[in-house]
Amino acid sequence: MSTTFELTQDLISRRSVTPADEGCQDVMSRRLEAAGFRIERLRYGIVDNLWARRGTEAPVLCFAGHTDVVPPGDAAGWAAVVWLGVFNSAAAFALMFLLLRWRSTVHVSALLNLVPATTALVAVPVLGEPLTVQAVLGLVVALVGMYVGLGLVRRRPVGTTSA
């Protein structure tokens, strides 16, 4: 196993949620000091930060930051992330490439304008979001724009007048 992978595993395994660092900065300090960095600890309120600097003259390389993570959350939150990754992204791209077999890129790209509005509408039954006037108006605007943009509106030839 690579040392980078081992370091990553070590850091991820620590439940470092602000302000409890759980030793992450100690691990990084040892690694960075071995690579020639000068370590300085900075405390802002209850949060410890790490300032690792290599060199004293230009160019200077510096790592700055704190090492906390967001709490892991609940299963529903992770299910939403999987849903977004699998269905909203992968399935959407698969559908787009499938549609490109039968339609031009102009037609398929016009359909992409419907994504924000339809997402807002799907969020009503799936996520329990309220149906807002803005969501409905957004869908109407997107549909009209797509309809006009694709040339589905009957156009009169240049030089003719209406009866």
Beta strands, then each sheet from edge to edge (+ up, - down):
strand 1: 38-44
strand 2: 47-54
strand 3: 61-65
sheet 1: 1+ 2- 3+
end
